[in-house]
Amino acid sequence: MAFDFHSAKRGIILANPHRGYCTQFPENTMPAFQAVLDNGLHTIEIDTAMTADEQFVVIHDPTINRTSNGTGYVEQMTLAEIKQYDFGGYFGEAFKNTPIPELRNVLLWAVENGMGLVLELKQRRNHARCAEVLADLLRETNAIDNVILLGFDHVLINRVKTLLPQTKIQVVTLARYQNQLQAVLGSNADSVCCEYHYVTKEDLIAYKNAGLTTRLFLHSAKPGEIMSTTQRYNEKYGYDAESDILEWLREGLIDMLSHDDIGYLKEMVEKAGKLVY
C-alpha cells in the first residue's frame, strides 16, 4: 500500500525525525531507524550517496570521518572499503561495531514496516549514473510509493524523476523568490521542504492549494544549549515563533514536521491539538 504523505488533510502531522532518532542513537543507522518505529512514528528523513562501485549507502556527509572510525570520501570508496569501519562507536560504547546501512536494506525495511522515507540524495559527481542506479533500486525494492526523494540539487533529483516518473520529489527552499510557488513548481516538485526563516503562511497556503505536501524543518539545539528550537528563533527575531508554527499546524498547512528529537516533535504536534503519526 502506498504511503500517504498528504496527512494534514486528515488532521495528522507526520513527525519526521531527522536521520532517525539521532539524539539517542548513531545517526543514519538501523538502530536509529528502528527506534523511530518503536516510538510509534512512521516517517524518517535519511541521507544517501553512491559509492565508487555504484552501491548506495546511508550517510549524511561526503566523508565517513565524522560518523565512523575511518576516513575517506564516500564517492571514492567501494562498499567493501566502507563496510570495514564502525559507524556507531563514536556515539557510545553500546553502539560499537554498528555497520553503515546499505540503502537497499533500508528500503526493504521501510516497505515491510509501512514506513515513509524522505530520502535526501547527496551526490557531487557522476549524476547520470547515480540517477540510473537509484531509479533501478527503487524499482527492484518496490519502494517507490514509500519514498519522497529530497534534494538541494533540484536538477539531480529530477534526473531520477525523468527515468522513473512516479518518483515524488521534495525540493529544498532556502530563499524566497519573487514568485515562490512558481519557483517550486518549476522544479517539478510534489513536495516542498521549508525552514522557518524562509517561509510565510502565504507561501504555505499557496503550496497546499497547488496540491503539494509540505515539510517544516526545525533546527536542533547546539551542544550545551538550553534553549529550545523555537526559543532560539524567538531570540533571533524578537517575537513568538512557536505561535506561528502552531498556527500553521492547526490550520493544516504542514504535513511533516522534522527535528532531531522525537520528544520535541511529539510535544509540538500535541500543542497544536493534532494527531501525531
C-alpha contacts under 8 A as a table, 3 or more apart, distances in Angstrom:
res1	aa1	res2	aa2	distance
1	M	114	G	7.98
1	M	145	D	7.74
2	A	145	D	4.80
2	A	146	N	6.18
3	F	114	G	7.02
3	F	115	M	7.26
3	F	116	G	5.99
3	F	145	D	6.04
3	F	146	N	5.21
4	D	7	S	6.66
5	F	14	L	7.85
5	F	116	G	7.61
5	F	213	T	6.77
5	F	255	D	7.01
5	F	256	M	7.97
6	H	9	K	6.65
6	H	10	R	7.93
6	H	213	T	5.76
6	H	255	D	6.20
7	S	10	R	5.37
7	S	11	G	6.72
7	S	12	I	5.17
7	S	13	I	6.12
7	S	14	L	6.85
7	S	255	D	5.30
7	S	256	M	7.90
8	A	11	G	5.05
8	A	12	I	5.19
8	A	13	I	5.96
8	A	252	G	4.87
8	A	253	L	6.80
8	A	254	I	6.23
8	A	255	D	4.79
9	K	12	I	7.36
9	K	252	G	6.30
11	G	252	G	6.99
11	G	274	K	5.96
11	G	275	L	6.40
12	I	255	D	7.37
12	I	274	K	5.88
12	I	275	L	4.73
12	I	276	V	5.80
12	I	277	Y	6.61
13	I	249	L	7.71
13	I	254	I	7.18
13	I	255	D	5.36
13	I	256	M	5.75
13	I	257	L	6.94
13	I	269	V	6.79
13	I	274	K	6.61
13	I	275	L	6.14
13	I	276	V	5.13
13	I	277	Y	6.20
14	L	41	L	7.63
14	L	42	H	7.32
14	L	43	T	6.61
14	L	255	D	6.02
14	L	256	M	4.55
14	L	257	L	6.25
14	L	276	V	6.05
14	L	277	Y	5.02
15	A	41	L	6.61
15	A	42	H	7.74
15	A	43	T	6.82
15	A	256	M	5.93
15	A	257	L	5.18
15	A	258	S	6.25
15	A	262	I	7.57
15	A	265	L	5.95
15	A	266	K	6.96
15	A	269	V	7.86
15	A	276	V	6.26
15	A	277	Y	6.10
16	N	41	L	7.72
16	N	42	H	7.74
16	N	43	T	5.16
16	N	44	I	4.97
16	N	45	E	6.35
16	N	256	M	6.11
16	N	257	L	5.62
16	N	258	S	4.59
16	N	259	H	6.87
16	N	265	L	7.91
17	P	20	G	5.28
17	P	21	Y	5.96
17	P	22	C	7.84
17	P	36	V	7.37
17	P	43	T	7.27
17	P	44	I	5.26
17	P	45	E	6.21
17	P	258	S	5.46
17	P	259	H	5.39
17	P	260	D	5.39
17	P	261	D	6.64
17	P	262	I	6.23
17	P	265	L	7.89
18	H	21	Y	7.00
18	H	22	C	7.01
18	H	44	I	6.38
18	H	45	E	4.98
18	H	46	I	6.78
18	H	258	S	6.07
18	H	259	H	5.49
18	H	260	D	4.88
18	H	261	D	7.99
19	R	22	C	6.00
19	R	27	E	5.33
19	R	28	N	4.89
19	R	32	A	7.59
19	R	33	F	7.87
19	R	44	I	6.80
19	R	45	E	5.39
19	R	46	I	4.74
19	R	47	D	7.10
19	R	260	D	7.36
20	G	27	E	6.16
20	G	28	N	5.97
20	G	29	T	7.50
20	G	32	A	4.76
20	G	33	F	4.79
20	G	35	A	7.56
20	G	36	V	6.33
20	G	44	I	5.79
20	G	45	E	6.71
20	G	46	I	6.91
20	G	260	D	7.59
21	Y	24	Q	5.98
21	Y	25	F	6.01
21	Y	27	E	7.05
21	Y	32	A	4.78
21	Y	33	F	6.55
21	Y	35	A	6.25
21	Y	36	V	5.89
21	Y	260	D	6.51
21	Y	261	D	6.58
21	Y	262	I	6.71
22	C	25	F	5.01
22	C	26	P	5.70
22	C	27	E	4.59
22	C	28	N	7.49
22	C	32	A	6.10
22	C	260	D	5.95
22	C	261	D	7.23
23	T	26	P	7.75
23	T	27	E	7.92
23	T	260	D	6.20
23	T	261	D	5.93
24	Q	32	A	7.56
25	F	29	T	7.91
25	F	31	P	6.48
25	F	32	A	5.05
25	F	91	F	7.24
25	F	95	F	7.92
26	P	29	T	6.13
26	P	31	P	7.45
26	P	32	A	6.24
26	P	67	T	7.96
26	P	87	F	7.40
26	P	88	G	5.54
26	P	91	F	5.71
26	P	95	F	7.53
27	E	32	A	6.16
28	N	32	A	6.48
28	N	33	F	7.22
28	N	46	I	6.25
28	N	47	D	7.23
28	N	58	V	6.12
28	N	59	I	6.01
28	N	60	H	7.53
28	N	100	I	7.98
28	N	101	P	7.62
29	T	32	A	5.34
29	T	33	F	6.38
29	T	58	V	7.56
29	T	87	F	7.75
29	T	88	G	7.97
29	T	98	T	7.54
29	T	99	P	7.51
29	T	100	I	6.36
29	T	101	P	5.97
30	M	33	F	4.92
30	M	34	Q	5.93
30	M	101	P	6.64
30	M	106	V	7.74
31	P	34	Q	5.20
31	P	35	A	6.09
32	A	35	A	5.23
32	A	36	V	6.71
33	F	36	V	5.34
33	F	37	L	6.91
33	F	44	I	7.36
34	Q	37	L	5.23
34	Q	38	D	6.13
35	A	38	D	4.84
35	A	39	N	6.12
36	V	39	N	5.20
36	V	40	G	6.72
36	V	41	L	5.59
36	V	42	H	7.17
36	V	43	T	7.91
36	V	44	I	7.50
36	V	262	I	7.87
37	L	40	G	5.22
37	L	41	L	5.24
37	L	42	H	6.08
38	D	41	L	7.45
40	G	277	Y	6.95
41	L	276	V	7.63
41	L	277	Y	5.09
42	H	114	G	7.19
42	H	115	M	4.89
42	H	116	G	6.11
42	H	277	Y	6.02
43	T	115	M	5.56
43	T	116	G	4.49
43	T	117	L	5.59
43	T	118	V	7.37
43	T	277	Y	7.98
44	I	115	M	7.75
44	I	116	G	6.60
44	I	117	L	5.20
44	I	118	V	6.11
45	E	117	L	5.90
45	E	118	V	4.52
45	E	119	L	5.96
45	E	120	E	7.29
45	E	258	S	7.91
46	I	58	V	7.03
46	I	59	I	7.76
46	I	60	H	7.82
46	I	117	L	7.05
46	I	118	V	6.29
46	I	119	L	5.19
46	I	120	E	6.08
47	D	58	V	5.46
47	D	59	I	5.37
47	D	60	H	5.20
47	D	119	L	5.75
47	D	120	E	4.62
47	D	121	L	6.12
47	D	122	K	6.88
48	T	56	F	6.43
48	T	57	V	5.59
48	T	58	V	4.38
48	T	59	I	5.41
48	T	60	H	6.73
48	T	103	L	7.16
48	T	119	L	7.08
48	T	120	E	6.19
48	T	121	L	5.29
48	T	122	K	5.86
49	A	56	F	5.56
49	A	57	V	5.83
49	A	58	V	6.69
49	A	59	I	6.85
49	A	74	V	7.25
49	A	75	E	7.22
49	A	121	L	6.23
49	A	122	K	5.15
49	A	123	Q	5.60
50	M	53	D	7.88
50	M	54	E	5.53
50	M	55	Q	5.36
50	M	56	F	4.40
50	M	57	V	6.43
50	M	74	V	7.22
50	M	75	E	5.94
50	M	123	Q	6.96
50	M	130	C	6.66
51	T	54	E	5.14
51	T	55	Q	5.26
51	T	56	F	6.22
51	T	57	V	7.33
51	T	74	V	5.61
51	T	75	E	4.52
51	T	76	Q	6.43
51	T	77	M	5.79
51	T	78	T	5.50
51	T	79	L	6.19
52	A	55	Q	7.48
52	A	74	V	7.55
52	A	75	E	5.20
52	A	76	Q	5.07
52	A	77	M	5.28
52	A	78	T	5.08
52	A	79	L	7.67
53	D	77	M	7.69
53	D	78	T	5.31
53	D	79	L	6.86
54	E	130	C	7.48
54	E	133	V	7.17
55	Q	78	T	7.88
55	Q	79	L	6.45
55	Q	102	E	7.76
56	F	102	E	6.06
56	F	103	L	5.43
56	F	104	R	7.38
56	F	134	L	7.80
57	V	79	L	7.91
57	V	100	I	6.94
57	V	101	P	5.86
57	V	102	E	4.45
57	V	103	L	5.11
58	V	100	I	6.77
58	V	101	P	5.54
58	V	102	E	6.15
58	V	103	L	5.77
59	I	64	I	7.90
59	I	100	I	7.67
60	H	122	K	7.59
61	D	64	I	6.80
61	D	66	R	7.87
62	P	73	Y	5.79
62	P	74	V	5.82
62	P	75	E	7.43
62	P	122	K	7.92
63	T	66	R	7.43
63	T	71	T	6.87
63	T	72	G	5.43
63	T	73	Y	4.21
63	T	74	V	5.40
64	I	67	T	5.86
64	I	68	S	5.75
64	I	70	G	6.41
64	I	71	T	5.54
64	I	72	G	5.85
64	I	73	Y	6.46
64	I	74	V	6.59
64	I	82	I	7.97
65	N	68	S	5.79
65	N	69	N	6.95
65	N	70	G	5.83
65	N	71	T	4.61
65	N	72	G	6.59
67	T	87	F	5.65
67	T	88	G	7.34
67	T	90	Y	6.54
68	S	71	T	7.63
68	S	85	Y	6.32
68	S	86	D	5.33
68	S	87	F	4.33
68	S	88	G	6.85
68	S	89	G	7.29
68	S	90	Y	6.45
69	N	85	Y	6.02
69	N	86	D	5.75
69	N	87	F	7.01
69	N	89	G	7.58
69	N	90	Y	7.17
70	G	85	Y	5.86
70	G	86	D	7.65
72	G	76	Q	7.55
72	G	77	M	7.09
73	Y	76	Q	5.32
73	Y	77	M	6.29
74	V	77	M	5.36
74	V	78	T	7.84
74	V	82	I	7.64
75	E	78	T	7.95
75	E	123	Q	7.71
77	M	81	E	6.09
77	M	82	I	6.58
78	T	81	E	5.16
78	T	82	I	6.40
79	L	82	I	5.17
79	L	83	K	6.03
80	A	83	K	5.14
80	A	84	Q	6.65
81	E	84	Q	5.79
81	E	85	Y	7.89
82	I	85	Y	5.96
82	I	100	I	7.71
83	K	86	D	7.75
83	K	99	P	6.49
83	K	100	I	6.44
85	Y	97	N	7.72
85	Y	99	P	7.16
86	D	89	G	6.23
86	D	96	K	6.64
86	D	97	N	4.72
86	D	98	T	5.58
86	D	99	P	5.78
86	D	100	I	7.51
87	F	90	Y	7.08
87	F	96	K	7.55
87	F	97	N	6.69
87	F	98	T	5.22
87	F	99	P	5.55
87	F	100	I	5.82
88	G	91	F	5.59
88	G	92	G	6.89
88	G	95	F	4.70
88	G	96	K	5.06
88	G	97	N	6.08
88	G	98	T	4.73
88	G	99	P	7.33
89	G	92	G	5.22
89	G	93	E	5.61
89	G	94	A	7.45
89	G	95	F	5.33
89	G	96	K	3.89
89	G	97	N	6.36
89	G	98	T	7.19
90	Y	93	E	7.81
90	Y	96	K	7.69
91	F	95	F	6.87
92	G	95	F	5.65
92	G	96	K	6.85
93	E	96	K	5.28
95	F	98	T	5.87
101	P	105	N	7.13
101	P	106	V	6.97
102	E	105	N	5.60
102	E	106	V	6.64
103	L	106	V	5.03
103	L	107	L	6.09
104	R	107	L	5.26
104	R	108	L	6.35
104	R	137	L	6.95
104	R	141	T	7.08
105	N	108	L	5.16
105	N	109	W	6.14
106	V	109	W	4.97
106	V	110	A	6.12
107	L	110	A	5.07
107	L	111	V	6.30
107	L	138	L	7.92
107	L	141	T	6.58
107	L	143	A	6.01
108	L	111	V	5.22
108	L	112	E	6.17
108	L	141	T	5.99
108	L	143	A	7.11
109	W	112	E	5.13
109	W	113	N	6.14
110	A	113	N	5.23
110	A	114	G	5.78
110	A	115	M	4.64
110	A	116	G	6.78
110	A	117	L	7.40
110	A	143	A	7.68
110	A	146	N	7.20
111	V	114	G	5.25
111	V	115	M	6.35
111	V	142	N	7.59
111	V	143	A	6.05
111	V	146	N	6.67
112	E	115	M	7.88
114	G	146	N	7.60
115	M	146	N	6.61
116	G	146	N	4.81
116	G	147	V	5.92
116	G	148	I	7.88
117	L	146	N	6.09
117	L	147	V	4.83
117	L	148	I	6.30
118	V	147	V	5.93
118	V	148	I	4.90
118	V	149	L	6.03
118	V	150	L	6.27
119	L	147	V	6.56
119	L	148	I	6.07
119	L	149	L	4.90
119	L	150	L	5.49
120	E	149	L	5.97
120	E	150	L	4.33
120	E	151	G	5.44
121	L	149	L	6.98
121	L	150	L	6.23
121	L	151	G	5.69
121	L	157	I	7.27
122	K	151	G	7.33
123	Q	126	N	7.66
123	Q	127	H	6.98
123	Q	130	C	7.68
124	R	127	H	7.38
126	N	129	R	5.76
126	N	130	C	6.10
127	H	130	C	4.89
127	H	131	A	6.09
127	H	156	L	6.47
128	A	131	A	5.38
128	A	132	E	6.43
128	A	159	R	7.27
129	R	132	E	5.04
129	R	133	V	6.13
130	C	133	V	5.35
130	C	134	L	6.12
131	A	134	L	5.23
131	A	135	A	6.00
131	A	156	L	7.36
131	A	157	I	7.59
131	A	159	R	5.84
131	A	160	V	4.83
131	A	163	L	7.72
132	E	135	A	5.28
132	E	136	D	6.26
132	E	160	V	6.92
132	E	163	L	7.17
133	V	136	D	5.18
133	V	137	L	6.18
134	L	137	L	4.94
134	L	138	L	6.20
134	L	160	V	7.26
135	A	138	L	5.23
135	A	139	R	6.36
135	A	160	V	5.90
135	A	163	L	6.68
135	A	164	L	6.11
136	D	139	R	5.13
136	D	140	E	6.10
137	L	140	E	5.07
137	L	141	T	6.14
138	L	141	T	5.45
138	L	142	N	6.00
138	L	143	A	5.34
138	L	144	I	5.40
139	R	142	N	5.16
139	R	143	A	6.83
139	R	144	I	6.70
140	E	143	A	7.89
141	T	144	I	7.99
142	N	145	D	7.53
143	A	146	N	5.27
143	A	147	V	6.53
144	I	147	V	5.44
144	I	166	Q	7.50
144	I	167	T	6.34
145	D	167	T	7.90
147	V	167	T	7.74
147	V	168	K	7.06
148	I	167	T	7.15
148	I	168	K	4.96
148	I	169	I	5.33
148	I	170	Q	6.28
148	I	191	S	7.93
149	L	157	I	6.82
149	L	167	T	7.22
149	L	168	K	6.10
149	L	169	I	4.58
149	L	170	Q	5.86
150	L	157	I	7.14
150	L	169	I	5.77
150	L	170	Q	4.58
150	L	171	V	5.95
150	L	172	V	7.37
151	G	154	H	5.89
151	G	156	L	7.59
151	G	157	I	6.21
151	G	169	I	7.91
151	G	170	Q	6.67
151	G	171	V	5.70
151	G	172	V	6.29
152	F	171	V	6.46
152	F	172	V	5.31
152	F	173	T	7.94
153	D	156	L	5.49
153	D	157	I	6.76
154	H	157	I	5.44
154	H	158	N	6.14
154	H	171	V	6.34
154	H	187	S	6.32
155	V	158	N	5.17
155	V	159	R	6.45
155	V	187	S	7.78
156	L	159	R	5.21
156	L	160	V	7.08
157	I	160	V	5.33
157	I	161	K	6.54
157	I	169	I	6.86
158	N	161	K	4.79
158	N	162	T	6.03
158	N	169	I	7.64
158	N	187	S	7.59
158	N	188	N	7.51
159	R	162	T	5.18
159	R	163	L	6.54
160	V	163	L	5.21
160	V	164	L	5.94
160	V	165	P	7.83
160	V	167	T	7.32
161	K	164	L	4.85
161	K	165	P	4.73
161	K	166	Q	6.91
161	K	167	T	5.24
161	K	168	K	7.47
161	K	169	I	7.54
162	T	165	P	5.49
164	L	167	T	5.77
168	K	189	A	7.49
168	K	190	D	5.64
168	K	191	S	7.45
169	I	188	N	7.66
169	I	189	A	5.51
169	I	190	D	5.48
169	I	191	S	6.16
170	Q	189	A	5.74
170	Q	190	D	6.08
170	Q	191	S	4.36
170	Q	192	V	4.96
170	Q	193	C	6.46
171	V	184	V	7.11
171	V	187	S	7.45
171	V	189	A	6.16
171	V	191	S	6.58
171	V	192	V	5.04
171	V	193	C	6.01
172	V	192	V	6.17
172	V	193	C	4.85
172	V	194	C	6.47
173	T	176	R	7.42
173	T	184	V	7.99
173	T	192	V	7.27
173	T	193	C	6.26
173	T	194	C	5.65
173	T	195	E	7.57
173	T	198	Y	7.31
174	L	194	C	7.21
174	L	195	E	7.13
174	L	198	Y	6.04
175	A	198	Y	5.65
176	R	179	N	7.98
176	R	180	Q	6.00
176	R	198	Y	6.01
176	R	199	V	7.22
177	Y	180	Q	4.86
177	Y	183	A	6.95
179	N	182	Q	5.40
179	N	183	A	6.28
180	Q	183	A	5.18
180	Q	184	V	6.39
180	Q	203	D	7.02
181	L	184	V	5.16
181	L	185	L	6.08
181	L	203	D	7.20
181	L	206	A	6.62
181	L	207	Y	6.56
182	Q	185	L	5.14
182	Q	186	G	5.81
183	A	186	G	5.02
183	A	187	S	6.81
184	V	187	S	5.45
184	V	188	N	7.10
184	V	189	A	6.08
184	V	192	V	7.45
185	L	188	N	5.05
185	L	189	A	5.44
186	G	189	A	7.47
189	A	192	V	6.85
189	A	212	L	7.56
190	D	211	G	7.73
190	D	212	L	5.29
190	D	213	T	6.67
191	S	212	L	4.88
191	S	213	T	4.50
191	S	214	T	5.71
191	S	215	R	7.67
192	V	207	Y	7.90
192	V	212	L	6.98
192	V	213	T	6.44
192	V	214	T	5.12
192	V	215	R	6.18
193	C	214	T	6.13
193	C	215	R	4.69
193	C	216	L	5.91
193	C	217	F	6.92
194	C	198	Y	6.77
194	C	199	V	6.31
194	C	214	T	7.56
194	C	215	R	6.14
194	C	216	L	4.97
194	C	217	F	6.11
195	E	198	Y	5.62
195	E	199	V	6.43
195	E	216	L	5.76
195	E	217	F	5.27
195	E	218	L	6.67
196	Y	199	V	5.63
196	Y	200	T	7.83
196	Y	216	L	7.25
196	Y	217	F	7.52
196	Y	218	L	7.33
199	V	203	D	6.22
199	V	204	L	7.34
200	T	203	D	5.21
200	T	204	L	6.50
201	K	204	L	5.09
201	K	205	I	6.21
201	K	248	W	6.97
202	E	205	I	5.16
202	E	206	A	6.26
203	D	206	A	5.13
203	D	207	Y	6.24
204	L	207	Y	5.04
204	L	208	K	6.23
204	L	214	T	7.57
204	L	253	L	5.88
204	L	254	I	7.71
205	I	208	K	5.23
205	I	209	N	6.07
205	I	253	L	6.48
206	A	209	N	5.11
206	A	210	A	6.21
207	Y	210	A	5.16
207	Y	211	G	6.56
207	Y	212	L	5.41
207	Y	213	T	7.47
207	Y	214	T	7.35
208	K	211	G	5.09
208	K	212	L	5.34
208	K	213	T	6.74
208	K	214	T	7.52
208	K	253	L	6.62
209	N	212	L	7.52
213	T	254	I	7.60
213	T	255	D	6.12
214	T	253	L	7.19
214	T	254	I	5.27
214	T	255	D	5.29
214	T	256	M	6.29
215	R	254	I	6.06
215	R	255	D	5.95
215	R	256	M	4.43
215	R	257	L	5.74
215	R	258	S	7.12
216	L	254	I	6.79
216	L	256	M	6.30
216	L	257	L	5.07
216	L	258	S	6.09
217	F	257	L	6.20
217	F	258	S	4.69
217	F	259	H	6.30
218	L	229	T	6.76
218	L	257	L	7.50
218	L	258	S	5.87
218	L	259	H	5.21
219	H	229	T	6.10
219	H	259	H	6.36
219	H	260	D	7.85
220	S	228	S	7.78
220	S	229	T	5.97
220	S	259	H	6.39
220	S	260	D	6.13
220	S	261	D	7.78
221	A	224	G	7.95
221	A	225	E	5.83
221	A	226	I	7.55
221	A	227	M	6.95
221	A	228	S	6.37
221	A	229	T	6.07
222	K	225	E	5.33
227	M	231	Q	5.64
227	M	232	R	6.08
228	S	231	Q	5.10
228	S	232	R	6.26
229	T	232	R	5.21
229	T	233	Y	6.42
230	T	233	Y	4.88
230	T	234	N	6.05
230	T	240	D	7.95
230	T	241	A	5.92
230	T	242	E	5.41
231	Q	234	N	4.87
231	Q	235	E	6.21
231	Q	241	A	7.73
231	Q	242	E	7.77
232	R	235	E	5.08
232	R	236	K	6.26
233	Y	236	K	5.04
233	Y	237	Y	6.21
233	Y	238	G	7.98
233	Y	241	A	6.15
234	N	237	Y	5.39
234	N	238	G	5.15
234	N	239	Y	5.19
234	N	240	D	5.49
234	N	241	A	5.59
234	N	242	E	7.89
235	E	238	G	5.36
235	E	239	Y	7.56
240	D	243	S	5.68
240	D	244	D	7.04
241	A	244	D	5.17
241	A	245	I	6.44
242	E	245	I	5.13
242	E	246	L	6.09
243	S	246	L	5.14
243	S	247	E	6.07
244	D	247	E	5.17
244	D	248	W	6.35
245	I	248	W	5.10
245	I	249	L	6.27
246	L	249	L	5.04
246	L	250	R	6.08
246	L	268	M	7.32
246	L	269	V	7.91
246	L	271	K	7.22
246	L	272	A	5.29
247	E	250	R	5.10
247	E	251	E	6.13
247	E	272	A	7.40
248	W	251	E	5.25
248	W	252	G	6.45
248	W	253	L	5.27
248	W	254	I	6.39
249	L	252	G	5.38
249	L	253	L	5.90
249	L	254	I	5.48
249	L	269	V	7.50
249	L	272	A	6.18
249	L	274	K	7.72
250	R	253	L	7.67
250	R	272	A	5.51
250	R	273	G	7.03
250	R	274	K	7.04
252	G	255	D	7.28
254	I	257	L	7.07
257	L	265	L	7.02
258	S	265	L	7.21
259	H	262	I	7.28
259	H	264	Y	7.64
259	H	265	L	6.52
261	D	264	Y	5.47
261	D	265	L	6.47
262	I	265	L	5.06
262	I	266	K	6.22
263	G	266	K	5.26
263	G	267	E	6.16
264	Y	267	E	5.04
264	Y	268	M	6.26
265	L	268	M	5.31
265	L	269	V	6.32
266	K	269	V	5.22
266	K	270	E	6.03
266	K	276	V	6.63
267	E	270	E	5.18
267	E	271	K	6.12
268	M	271	K	5.12
268	M	272	A	6.42
269	V	272	A	5.15
269	V	273	G	6.52
269	V	274	K	5.66
269	V	275	L	6.97
269	V	276	V	6.24
270	E	273	G	4.97
270	E	274	K	5.80
270	E	275	L	7.05
270	E	276	V	7.40
271	K	274	K	7.71
